[in-house]
Amino acid sequence: IDVVLVYKIDRLTRSHKDFYYLIEFFDKYNVELVAVTQKFDTTNAMGRLLRSIMLDFAQFEREMTAERTRDKMRVRAKKGLWNGGCLPLGYDYDPEDKKLIINPKEAKIVRFIFETYLKEGSISKVVKTLNEKGYKTKNGKDFICTSTRHILENPIYAGKIKYGGEIYQGNHEAIIHERIFEEVQRMLNRNKKECKSIKQNKYDFLLRGLLRCGYCGSNLTTHYTLKNGDKFFYYKCTRIQHRDKTACLSKPLPAREFDNVMVESIGNMAKDNRLLKRMLERSNRIVLNEIEELRKEEIKLEKGIERKSEEIRKLLNLFLLDKNPPIKV
């Protein structure tokens, strides 16, 4: 790449930090940046100052646009208007009245979810019942615990609008009575387990992201639970996490013990010279096969380039006058 061509400087980025990182990157590889509608010479101090001023205005404009958007959405929420996004199950959007209207078929499912949770007191049991009855989400998929919890916690079903941590009275019709919604919230808070999924590997799980369930083939994810103030770590099938305990036959694996077993097994393997030799031979075969595949791809690319070059030569020669000799590419 010799030149990066943009309409205006702020079409590349409106962040000072990102812009100077990109400029440094372009300079490293001798790539020129050209803005079609903005002509200034960055080889002198005045040109660089002008560029910085233009970037300041671009970043200011971006931040002001974001603030105006947030303010507008807050005002809409205070008026009880829905701010858009994915339509919640149980509602459709009326573009003429600009408000949410109840979808009778889906509203029946929403009421069933709240009623079943009040009866069972368990999200996994609600999910199991929903899927057994053949109910589907807004996008036609099976219910999982995450989406079901989101429905149970969403105040929109009680006729409210939530924005920026605040809840306002909506101008749409409620599907669930406010008293029932509040009772469900109390049950959710009371039944909430101190069991959390670990998104970052700050506890140094050796096999995080590498294990798959031997029963259903799903990934195993890392979790911990608190008992008497102590943390107990384990690997758990994501199918069970997203649906219910009957979704898979696997049981949670104690993470530390399982990691230690794997370390010990690998240590024993490292002492077996015959096993190491077989593994090395197998790895060499895999690498040689990959190299062969890459060579085949390279040959295909070379043939493709030759074919395209010939096509370009023919097209260019069509535009030449008879008196001009054929050009070479």
Solvent accessible surface area in square Angstrom, and as a share of the most:
residue,aa,sasa,rsa
1,I,171,0.87
2,D,115,0.60
3,V,71,0.41
4,V,36,0.20
5,L,118,0.59
6,V,19,0.11
7,Y,135,0.51
8,K,70,0.30
9,I,6,0.03
10,D,19,0.10
11,R,136,0.50
12,L,46,0.23
13,T,21,0.12
14,R,53,0.19
15,S,17,0.11
16,H,52,0.23
17,K,169,0.72
18,D,71,0.37
19,F,0,0.00
20,Y,85,0.32
21,Y,142,0.54
22,L,45,0.22
23,I,28,0.14
24,E,124,0.56
25,F,95,0.39
26,F,22,0.09
27,D,93,0.48
28,K,146,0.62
29,Y,124,0.47
30,N,135,0.69
31,V,20,0.12
32,E,103,0.46
33,L,37,0.18
34,V,43,0.25
35,A,8,0.06
36,V,75,0.43
37,T,71,0.42
38,Q,36,0.16
39,K,163,0.69
40,F,47,0.19
41,D,74,0.38
42,T,51,0.30
43,T,114,0.66
44,N,68,0.35
45,A,71,0.55
46,M,139,0.62
47,G,6,0.06
48,R,103,0.38
49,L,96,0.48
50,L,78,0.39
51,R,27,0.10
52,S,32,0.21
53,I,73,0.37
54,M,45,0.20
55,L,1,0.01
56,D,73,0.38
57,F,139,0.58
58,A,5,0.04
59,Q,46,0.20
60,F,119,0.50
61,E,82,0.37
62,R,101,0.37
63,E,79,0.35
64,M,66,0.29
65,T,63,0.37
66,A,38,0.29
67,E,83,0.37
68,R,136,0.50
69,T,66,0.39
70,R,116,0.42
71,D,74,0.39
72,K,135,0.57
73,M,59,0.26
74,R,90,0.33
75,V,76,0.43
76,R,63,0.23
77,A,0,0.00
78,K,124,0.52
79,K,137,0.58
80,G,0,0.00
81,L,35,0.17
82,W,37,0.13
83,N,40,0.21
84,G,39,0.38
85,G,69,0.67
86,C,130,0.78
87,L,58,0.29
88,P,17,0.11
89,L,11,0.06
90,G,0,0.00
91,Y,0,0.00
92,D,49,0.26
93,Y,77,0.29
94,D,30,0.16
95,P,97,0.61
96,E,154,0.69
97,D,94,0.49
98,K,123,0.52
99,K,61,0.26
100,L,4,0.02
101,I,78,0.39
102,I,42,0.21
103,N,31,0.16
104,P,107,0.67
105,K,164,0.69
106,E,29,0.13
107,A,0,0.00
108,K,130,0.55
109,I,17,0.08
110,V,0,0.00
111,R,95,0.35
112,F,46,0.19
113,I,0,0.00
114,F,1,0.00
115,E,107,0.48
116,T,13,0.08
117,Y,4,0.01
118,L,58,0.29
119,K,168,0.71
120,E,74,0.33
121,G,21,0.20
122,S,29,0.19
123,I,21,0.10
124,S,31,0.20
125,K,107,0.45
126,V,0,0.00
127,V,0,0.00
128,K,80,0.34
129,T,38,0.22
130,L,0,0.00
131,N,29,0.15
132,E,124,0.56
133,K,115,0.49
134,G,48,0.46
135,Y,52,0.20
136,K,90,0.38
137,T,27,0.16
138,K,73,0.31
139,N,108,0.55
140,G,48,0.46
141,K,130,0.55
142,D,60,0.31
143,F,0,0.00
144,I,59,0.30
145,C,26,0.16
146,T,89,0.52
147,S,37,0.24
148,T,0,0.00
149,R,75,0.28
150,H,117,0.52
151,I,13,0.06
152,L,0,0.00
153,E,81,0.36
154,N,29,0.15
155,P,11,0.07
156,I,12,0.06
157,Y,3,0.01
158,A,8,0.06
159,G,2,0.02
160,K,40,0.17
161,I,8,0.04
162,K,125,0.53
163,Y,41,0.16
164,G,68,0.66
165,G,64,0.61
166,E,101,0.45
167,I,96,0.49
168,Y,44,0.17
169,Q,113,0.50
170,G,9,0.09
171,N,62,0.32
172,H,12,0.06
173,E,123,0.55
174,A,41,0.32
175,I,12,0.06
176,I,10,0.05
177,H,114,0.51
178,E,79,0.35
179,R,160,0.58
180,I,52,0.26
181,F,20,0.08
182,E,79,0.35
183,E,60,0.27
184,V,0,0.00
185,Q,41,0.18
186,R,124,0.45
187,M,21,0.09
188,L,5,0.02
189,N,113,0.58
190,R,158,0.58
191,N,64,0.33
192,K,135,0.57
193,K,151,0.64
194,E,111,0.50
195,C,46,0.28
196,K,117,0.49
197,S,49,0.32
198,I,9,0.05
199,K,177,0.75
200,Q,133,0.59
201,N,63,0.33
202,K,143,0.60
203,Y,48,0.18
204,D,104,0.54
205,F,4,0.02
206,L,103,0.51
207,L,21,0.10
208,R,87,0.32
209,G,69,0.66
210,L,130,0.65
211,L,31,0.15
212,R,156,0.57
213,C,8,0.05
214,G,83,0.80
215,Y,145,0.55
216,C,51,0.31
217,G,30,0.28
218,S,26,0.16
219,N,83,0.43
220,L,20,0.10
221,T,31,0.18
222,T,1,0.01
223,H,8,0.04
224,Y,24,0.09
225,T,29,0.17
226,L,59,0.30
227,K,121,0.51
228,N,159,0.82
229,G,69,0.67
230,D,84,0.44
231,K,87,0.37
232,F,104,0.43
233,F,36,0.15
234,Y,30,0.11
235,Y,2,0.01
236,K,40,0.17
237,C,3,0.02
238,T,27,0.16
239,R,93,0.34
240,I,21,0.11
241,Q,56,0.25
242,H,73,0.32
243,R,58,0.21
244,D,13,0.07
245,K,155,0.65
246,T,95,0.55
247,A,24,0.18
248,C,11,0.07
249,L,138,0.69
250,S,15,0.10
251,K,162,0.69
252,P,70,0.44
253,L,59,0.29
254,P,70,0.44
255,A,0,0.00
256,R,85,0.31
257,E,103,0.46
258,F,56,0.23
259,D,5,0.03
260,N,97,0.50
261,V,85,0.49
262,M,65,0.29
263,V,81,0.46
264,E,117,0.52
265,S,44,0.29
266,I,100,0.51
267,G,31,0.30
268,N,85,0.43
269,M,74,0.33
270,A,59,0.45
271,K,163,0.69
272,D,56,0.29
273,N,118,0.60
274,R,186,0.68
275,L,42,0.21
276,L,74,0.37
277,K,130,0.55
278,R,139,0.51
279,M,86,0.38
280,L,113,0.56
281,E,77,0.34
282,R,154,0.56
283,S,54,0.35
284,N,76,0.39
285,R,136,0.50
286,I,81,0.41
287,V,75,0.43
288,L,114,0.57
289,N,96,0.49
290,E,98,0.44
291,I,67,0.34
292,E,80,0.36
293,E,96,0.43
294,L,122,0.61
295,R,142,0.52
296,K,98,0.42
297,E,88,0.40
298,E,96,0.43
299,I,90,0.46
300,K,134,0.57
301,L,118,0.59
302,E,87,0.39
303,K,125,0.53
304,G,16,0.16
305,I,113,0.57
306,E,118,0.53
307,R,141,0.51
308,K,118,0.50
309,S,32,0.21
310,E,70,0.32
311,E,76,0.34
312,I,85,0.43
313,R,73,0.27
314,K,122,0.52
315,L,106,0.52
316,L,73,0.36
317,N,53,0.27
318,L,139,0.69
319,F,170,0.71
320,L,50,0.25
321,L,108,0.54
322,D,154,0.80
323,K,166,0.70
324,N,65,0.34
325,P,102,0.64
326,P,106,0.66
327,I,72,0.37
328,K,195,0.83
329,V,106,0.61
